[in-house]
Amino acid sequence: MGRKFMLRSIVSAALLAFFMPGSATAETRLVVNCFWPPQHFICTEILPNWLEEVETLTEGRVSGNIPPRSVAPPPEQLASVETGIVDAAIQFNGLIGNRVTGPLVAMQPFVGSFDAPAMSRALWETNQKYFPDEFDSVHLLSQWVITPGELFSMTDEPINSIDEFSSRKVWALPGPLAAMSGELGAGVVSTPAVESNEVISRGVVDAHLGMSGDALRSFQLIPYTKSLTRFSKPMYSTSFSFFINQDKWDEISPEDQEAIMSVSGDVIGAAAGGKWDSVAEEVFATFDEEGIAVLEADPAFEQAFFDLADPMIAAWIEKANAAGLDGEGAMQFYRDRVTELSQ
């Protein structure tokens, strides 16, 4: 009788420990989506490293995995997390401009630098100061900025004047770059970056604007590229947001949430931005071998783009103010921090 009672007591104690909140046996498993191709460094390096650190810091209470292929197309990353299809994902902010305004501060023309980790840290600091609660349906883990896109000619003739540029048919990223190209008289074909190869490889255009070194490699555009016209200030960068389902986040203890955020925020942001920069440097280092010329932009050519940037920045500030943000304050803070943090 005593032995049966002891056995029941042991089983009861084990069940009680299992169901107690915050017990050592409680685990949270995260499904973290990656919409880039499976071989991209975000899928193979940045997110796996983050998950490994999360698991280590939480002593295994929070772990995760990355599906072998994206479970949703790029525009649906936020929706896939909101609905619980996956637990966490990364979204290109340009695709959710109707939902968030703040992170687009880093996507205005000529406000950044050629230092993606610095821009990433500056964006996260700007987020925390000016728009920390803009994502109201998920928990925001990080925001970052990648290596700026640049201007490339697909013919033997480089582009270094308004006349040369306006005579071209240009593939340009949607948004400020497509708008500026049209204003300067170029014929514009604008598609998402993932569709650029189809347009560029078929010879529909004879220049492209907005790609960084990583994109040249990822979208296999190097064979169609003959020269790069480098501006003294980066024309345009893109920003991303990394977030987790709110219900899933609420399952995690406050102590483990704090641990996770210690490797999120500007930590993963700077790591992602730095990787983009290093890949771009690798690609640019092959330009001599590939026969791709690099020239510095003529000041008058640059100035034509600079003049078009001012009203676009003003329009973002107005939009941010209408959304209840301090647009002018956020823009000035971001630009100042980029300057201070850039190498």
C-alpha positions in Angstrom: 0.0 0.0 0.0 2.8 2.4 0.9 4.6 1.6 -2.4 1.4 2.4 -4.4 1.0 5.7 -2.6 4.6 6.6 -3.2 4.2 5.9 -6.9 1.0 8.0 -7.1 2.8 10.8 -5.4 5.7 10.7 -7.8 3.4 10.7 -10.8 1.3 13.6 -9.4 4.4 15.6 -8.7 5.6 15.1 -12.2 2.3 16.1 -13.7 2.2 19.2 -11.5 5.7 20.2 -12.6 4.8 19.8 -16.2 1.7 22.0 -16.1 3.2 24.7 -13.8 3.8 28.0 -15.8 7.5 28.6 -16.3 8.5 25.1 -15.4 11.7 23.7 -16.8 9.8 21.3 -19.1 7.9 24.2 -20.8 9.1 24.7 -24.4 8.3 27.0 -27.2 9.1 25.9 -30.7 9.3 28.6 -33.4 8.7 28.2 -37.1 10.7 31.0 -38.7 10.0 31.6 -42.3 12.7 32.8 -44.8 11.3 34.1 -48.2 14.7 34.4 -49.9 15.9 31.4 -51.9 17.0 28.5 -49.6 20.7 29.2 -50.4 20.6 32.9 -49.4 22.7 33.8 -46.4 19.6 35.0 -44.5 18.2 31.5 -44.7 21.6 29.7 -44.2 23.4 32.0 -41.8 21.6 35.0 -40.2 18.4 33.3 -39.1 20.0 30.0 -38.1 22.6 31.8 -36.0 19.9 33.8 -34.3 17.9 30.7 -33.5 21.0 29.0 -32.1 21.7 32.0 -29.8 18.0 32.1 -28.7 18.1 28.4 -27.8 21.4 28.8 -25.9 20.3 31.9 -23.9 16.9 30.4 -23.0 18.6 27.1 -22.1 16.5 25.3 -24.6 13.1 26.6 -23.5 12.8 28.5 -26.9 14.1 26.9 -30.1 13.0 26.8 -33.7 13.5 25.7 -37.2 13.4 27.3 -40.7 11.2 25.5 -43.4 13.2 24.4 -46.4 11.2 26.7 -48.6 9.2 29.8 -47.9 5.6 29.0 -47.0 4.3 32.3 -48.3 5.3 34.8 -51.1 7.3 37.9 -50.2 4.3 40.2 -49.9 2.5 37.9 -47.5 5.2 37.6 -44.8 3.4 39.8 -42.2 0.0 38.2 -42.9 1.5 34.7 -42.5 2.7 35.6 -39.0 -0.5 37.4 -38.0 -2.6 34.4 -39.0 -0.2 31.9 -37.3 0.8 30.1 -40.5 4.4 30.6 -39.2 5.6 32.1 -36.0 8.2 34.6 -37.2 9.2 36.1 -40.5 10.9 39.1 -42.3 9.0 41.6 -44.4 10.3 44.1 -47.0 8.9 47.3 -45.6 8.2 48.6 -49.1 5.4 46.0 -49.5 3.6 47.1 -46.3 3.8 50.9 -46.8 0.0 51.0 -46.3 0.5 49.5 -42.8 3.7 51.1 -41.5 5.4 54.4 -42.2 8.3 54.7 -39.8 10.8 52.2 -41.3 10.4 53.9 -44.7 12.5 56.7 -43.2 15.5 54.6 -44.3 14.2 54.2 -47.8 14.2 57.8 -48.8 16.7 58.9 -51.4 20.2 60.1 -50.3 19.5 59.8 -46.5 21.9 56.8 -45.8 25.5 55.8 -46.2 27.5 53.0 -47.7 27.6 51.3 -44.3 24.7 48.9 -43.8 25.4 48.0 -40.2 25.4 51.7 -39.3 22.2 52.3 -41.1 20.7 49.3 -39.4 21.7 50.5 -36.0 20.4 54.0 -36.8 17.0 52.6 -38.0 16.6 50.5 -34.8 17.4 53.5 -32.6 15.0 55.7 -34.6 12.3 53.0 -34.2 12.8 52.8 -30.5 12.6 56.6 -30.1 9.9 57.6 -32.7 7.8 54.6 -33.7 8.2 51.6 -31.3 4.5 50.7 -31.4 3.8 51.0 -35.0 3.5 47.2 -35.5 0.4 46.6 -33.4 -0.6 43.1 -34.5 2.8 41.3 -34.0 5.8 41.8 -31.7 8.7 43.5 -33.5 12.0 41.8 -33.1 14.2 44.0 -35.3 14.5 46.3 -38.3 17.5 46.7 -40.6 18.8 48.3 -43.7 20.8 46.7 -46.5 23.6 47.8 -48.9 22.5 50.6 -51.2 21.4 50.0 -54.7 23.3 51.7 -57.6 23.2 52.7 -61.3 24.5 50.3 -63.9 24.7 50.5 -67.7 24.1 47.4 -69.8 25.9 48.9 -72.9 29.5 49.7 -73.5 28.6 53.4 -72.9 28.6 54.4 -69.2 25.9 56.7 -67.9 27.2 59.9 -66.5 25.0 62.8 -67.6 21.3 63.7 -67.7 21.3 63.4 -71.5 22.8 59.9 -71.4 20.4 58.8 -68.7 17.3 60.3 -70.3 18.2 58.4 -73.5 18.0 55.0 -71.8 15.3 52.6 -71.0 15.9 51.8 -67.3 14.7 49.0 -65.0 14.2 50.6 -61.6 13.0 49.4 -58.3 9.4 50.6 -57.6 9.2 53.7 -55.4 11.6 56.7 -55.3 14.0 55.2 -57.9 11.3 54.6 -60.5 9.8 58.1 -59.8 13.2 59.9 -60.1 14.1 58.0 -63.3 10.8 59.1 -64.9 11.2 62.7 -63.8 14.6 62.8 -65.5 13.2 61.5 -68.8 14.2 57.9 -68.9 11.9 55.2 -70.1 11.1 53.2 -67.0 10.3 49.5 -66.4 9.6 48.9 -62.8 9.1 45.5 -61.2 9.9 43.8 -57.9 13.6 42.8 -57.7 12.8 39.1 -57.9 11.4 39.7 -61.4 14.3 41.8 -62.6 16.2 39.1 -64.4 13.3 38.4 -66.8 13.3 42.1 -67.9 17.1 42.6 -67.9 18.2 39.3 -69.5 15.8 39.7 -72.4 17.2 43.1 -73.3 14.0 45.0 -72.6 16.1 47.7 -70.9 19.7 49.0 -71.4 20.3 50.1 -67.8 19.2 49.1 -64.3 19.0 51.1 -61.1 18.6 49.9 -57.5 20.6 46.7 -57.3 23.4 46.0 -54.8 26.2 43.5 -55.2 24.1 40.8 -53.5 21.2 41.4 -55.9 23.6 41.3 -58.9 24.7 37.8 -57.8 21.3 36.5 -56.5 19.4 37.5 -59.7 22.3 36.6 -62.0 22.6 40.1 -63.6 26.4 40.3 -63.8 26.6 39.0 -67.4 24.3 41.8 -68.5 26.1 44.6 -66.7 28.9 46.7 -68.3 29.6 49.6 -66.0 28.7 51.1 -62.6 28.2 54.9 -62.0 28.9 55.4 -58.3 27.3 58.4 -56.6 29.1 60.2 -53.7 26.0 59.5 -51.6 24.0 56.3 -51.7 20.9 56.9 -53.8 18.6 54.3 -52.1 18.5 51.5 -49.6 15.8 49.1 -48.6 14.7 48.2 -45.1 13.2 45.1 -43.5 11.2 44.2 -40.4 11.6 41.0 -38.4 8.6 40.1 -36.2 7.0 37.2 -34.2 3.3 36.3 -33.7 2.0 38.1 -30.6 0.3 35.0 -29.1 3.5 33.0 -29.6 5.5 35.8 -28.0 3.2 35.9 -25.0 3.8 32.2 -24.4 7.5 33.0 -23.6 8.4 34.1 -20.1 9.5 37.7 -19.5 13.0 36.5 -18.7 13.3 34.6 -21.9 11.7 37.5 -23.9 14.5 39.7 -22.5 17.1 37.2 -23.5 15.7 36.9 -27.0 15.7 40.7 -27.5 19.3 40.9 -26.4 20.2 39.1 -29.7 17.5 40.8 -31.7 17.1 44.6 -32.3 20.3 46.2 -33.6 22.3 43.0 -32.9 20.8 40.8 -35.7 20.2 44.0 -37.7 23.8 44.9 -37.8 24.8 41.3 -38.5 22.4 41.2 -41.5 23.5 44.5 -42.8 27.1 43.6 -42.4 26.6 40.4 -44.4 25.0 42.3 -47.2 28.0 44.6 -47.3 30.5 41.8 -47.3 28.7 40.0 -50.2 28.6 43.3 -52.1 32.3 43.7 -51.6 33.0 40.2 -52.9 30.9 40.9 -56.0 32.5 44.3 -56.7 35.9 42.7 -56.3 35.1 40.6 -59.4 34.3 43.6 -61.6 37.8 43.9 -63.2 37.7 40.2 -64.1 34.2 40.6 -65.4 35.1 43.7 -67.4 32.7 46.0 -65.5 34.0 49.5 -65.4 33.4 51.8 -62.3 33.3 55.6 -62.6 32.5 58.4 -60.3 29.3 60.3 -61.0 29.7 63.8 -62.5 28.6 66.4 -59.9 26.0 67.9 -62.2 24.5 64.5 -62.9 24.3 63.8 -59.1 22.8 67.2 -58.4 19.9 66.5 -60.7 19.0 63.5 -58.6 19.6 65.4 -55.3 17.1 68.0 -56.4 14.4 65.4 -57.0 15.1 63.8 -53.6 14.0 66.8 -51.5 10.3 66.8 -52.3 10.2 63.0 -51.8 11.7 63.3 -48.4 9.2 66.1 -47.6 6.4 63.9 -48.7 7.5 61.1 -46.4 7.7 63.6 -43.5 4.1 64.7 -44.3 2.9 61.1 -44.4 4.6 60.3 -41.1 3.1 63.3 -39.4 -0.4 62.3 -40.7 0.2 58.9 -39.2 0.8 60.5 -35.8 4.6 60.3 -35.9 7.1 63.1 -35.6 8.3 62.9 -39.2 10.8 65.7 -39.2 12.3 64.6 -35.9 12.6 61.0 -37.0 14.2 61.9 -40.3 16.7 64.2 -38.7 17.5 61.7 -36.0 18.0 58.9 -38.5 20.3 61.0 -40.7 22.4 62.2 -37.8 22.8 58.7 -36.4 23.8 57.3 -39.7 26.5 60.0 -40.0 27.7 59.3 -36.5 27.8 55.5 -36.8 29.1 55.2 -40.3 32.8 54.2 -40.7 
